[in-house]
Amino acid sequence: MPLILIQEIIPGIRIALWKPEENVEELGSILGHTPLYTSIQTSCIAEKRKIEKLISRHLTNLLQGRECEIKYHNNGKPYLESPSEHISISHTQNCIAVAVSDRPVGIDVEKIAPKVLGLKKKFLNDAEIDAIDPNNELIHTLLLWSAKESVFKRMNATGVDFKKDIHIENFIPQTSGVFTISESHSSTPHSYTVFYQTYPQYVLTICF
């Protein structure tokens, strides 16, 4: 059972990470062949999508301590039945991450790969690019990308321009830490806190 961690990053915000190694049948033995398991089996065609949904469901159950159904808005954003509980989900090749919170939250996990360096001008403004640590360029750039993804999920808005509408204060990446991010897309701009953690194969950000 490749559960990576369950952690409460601050009071009210809990995260769980899983390394996906099982097939659908193996996940069925972990989750039990419940009606929720059967509904995922029948609603998803692609094996990869089934695995992502089954693990996301299992992590949510672990975080909540009970069987929970994840529902989805028309735009694909997940939500829980209770309006006082919030959820965010992210997938990458070697990690599935779930955050459950007592306030709106966004989570993102990104595989460490150099492709992001060639795309940074599409999502970072000039000041953000100039502030990247040249001794840690890949991780710093990837954290900036991931943070903008997590705040986008937290905003729950459409038409957001990552380069123009989301702004990150300068920070020097460590193994983990926090920094401030703001958005100017909404009629009333907001600032948020981003918690981040780096791992050997991926980076994780949570916006709240």
N, C-alpha and C positions, 0 to 999 in steps of 0.2 A: 504494500500500500504506500505509494510514493507521495504521501502528504509532506510538503516542504515545511510549512509552518502555519500556526494559527497565532495571531497576535492582536492585542488591543493597542493601537498606536497612540490614541488618546482616549479618555473616557467617552464612551458612546460610539466609537468607530473601531470596528473589528475587521481584520482581513484574514484570508486564508489562501494559500498557494498550493498548487498540486502539479507534479510533473506527470504528464499524460503518457503512460506506458501500456495501459490495458486496452483490450478490444471491447466491443460492446457486450459480448457474452460475459466477460470477466467483471465488467462494471455491474452487470445485472446481478451477479452473485454478491456484490458488495452492497448494492442499493436495495436488493429485494425486488421481486417481480410485482411491484405495486401498480395500481392504475396509472399513477404519474409516470412510472417507468414505461409502461406500455404506450402511453400517449406520445412520449418522445420517440419511441421506436417507430410508430406509425406516421408521425408528422414530419419526420426528417428523412430525406432520401439518402444524402451523402453520409458515409460512415464517419468522416471527420466531424461533421456537424452534430451527429448523434453523440459522439464521445464528448465534445465540448459541452453540450447541453446536460448530459448525464453527470459529468464531473462538476459543472457549475451547480447543479441541483444538490449533489452530495455535499459540496463545500458549504452551501447555504444551510443545509440541514445541520451540519456540524456547528456552524456559527450560531444558529438559532436554538440549537438543542431540541429540535422537533422537526417533523416533516413539514416542509414548506413548498408551496407551489410558486414558481416564478412565472409571472405573466409578462406580456410584451405589448407596448403601444404600437400603433401603426408604423411609427418611424423606427421600430426595432429596439427602442429603449426598454430595458427590463424594469419591472416594478413588483412589489410585494402587496399582498392583499390589504395589510394594515397601513393606513395613511401616515402613521407615525414611524414607520420603518422604511428605510431607503436602501437601495441596492445598486451596485455598479459591477460590471463584469468585463474582463479583458482576456484575450487569448494571444499567445504567440506560439512558436514552434515547440518550445520546451517548457512552457509554463501556462497554467490557467489560474487567474486571480479573481477573487470575489471580495468585495467590500460590502458589509452591512452596517448601517449607521442610523443614529437617531436624528440625522439631519441630511439634506441633500449632499451627495458625494460623487466624485468621479475617480475611477481607478484606471491605470493604463500600465501594461507591461510590454516591453519591446526587446526583441532579440538583439544582442550586440553584433552589429555587422556594419561594414564601412559604407554601404550604399547610401546611408543617410547624409554623408559628407557632401555628396554630389547634389543633394536636394535642398541644402540648408537655405539657399537664397530664396526658395519658394515659401518658406514658413518663418524665417527670422528676419527682423529688420536690421539695418546697418549697425546700430548700437549693440544689439545682441550678438551679432557676428563678431564685432570688434572686441567684445568682452570674453570671448571663448578662450579658455586656458590652452595655449599652444602645446603645453606638455601633456595635456589630457584631452585632446581635441575630440576624439571619437566619443568618449563617455560624456563629456560636457554637451556636445551637440545632441546626442541621443537623449539626454535628460531634458534638454530644452524642448525637443520634439514631443517626448512623452508627456511633459508637463502641460503643453498646449493641448494635447489630446485629452488629458484628464480634466482640464478646466472646461474644455468644450463639452464633455459629458456632463460636468457639473452645471453648466449654463442651461443645457437643454434648449438650445436656440438653433435657428437655421440661418443660412447666409453669412456665417462667420468667416472672416478673412484672417487666418492665423497670423499673417505677417503684419497686418494693419490694426487688427482689433484686439489682439492678446499681447500683453507686454510683461516681460519678466525682469525683475530687479537682478542686478549683478550678484553672482555668488561663485565661490570656488568649490567645485565638487569634492566631497569627502566620500567615505563609504556609505554614510547616511547623513541626513540632515533635513532642514526645512528652509524654504525661501518664500518670497512673496510674489504673487502673480496678479495681474489686474486685466480687466477687459473693458473696452470702450464701445462695444457693439450695442449693448442694451441702452434703453432710454435713460436709465439710471445706472451708470458704471459701477462696478463692484471690484473689490480686492479680495483675494483668497490666499489661504496658506496651502503650500504644497509640501508634503512629506515625501522624501525619496530614499530609496535604498538601492545600492548596486550589488549585483551578484556576478559570479564568473561568466555566466552566459546571457544575462539579461539585466535590464534596469526596470525599476518599479516606481511609479509616482501615484500619489493619492491627493486629490484636491478637495478641500472642504472650506 
